[in-house]
Amino acid sequence: MEEILALLIQLVLEVGLQIFGSIGFDFATESRRKRDEKSEGDGCGWLIAFAVFGAICGGLSLIFAPKLILPILGLRIANLLISPLIAGGLSYLVARYVWSARGSSPTHHFWRGFCFALAFGLIRFAYAHR
């Protein structure tokens, strides 16, 4: 029972921070774009930038929460695999249904959120203490 509760708390804390962090960075980068610019010319620069921002946020999260909530390695690996998919999917959905009225294209939003959450999770996975 404790493991299920720990999994839910970990999911809410890490996925929530990853989602709001990636959506915040996504909003900041997309709001500066003019409506007549095409998003196909973005390249991989933004993906690398989002991965770097995610790693920085993951490192900063170690200052405030250095200990792991999930005690089992299998749950930590599952969190590492599932969190980027959820963050990327929600970033895509927000871009599609909320920002589409402003003329924004949700094409690259999934990958931006995915890269942010993956880098965040990798830093937490590698450097958090038990």
Sequence and secondary structure as in RCSB ss.txt:
>XXXX:A:sequence
MEEILALLIQLVLEVGLQIFGSIGFDFATESRRKRDEKSEGDGCGWLIAFAVFGAICGGLSLIFAPKLILPILGL
RIANLLISPLIAGGLSYLVARYVWSARGSSPTHHFWRGFCFALAFGLIRFAYAHR
>XXXX:A:secstr
 HHHHHHHHHIIIIIHHHHHHHHHHHHHHHHTS TTS STT TTHHHHHHHHHHHHHHHHHHHH  B S  SHHH
HHHHHHHHHHHHHHHHHHHHHHTSGGGT   TTHHHHHHHHHHHHHHHHHHH B 
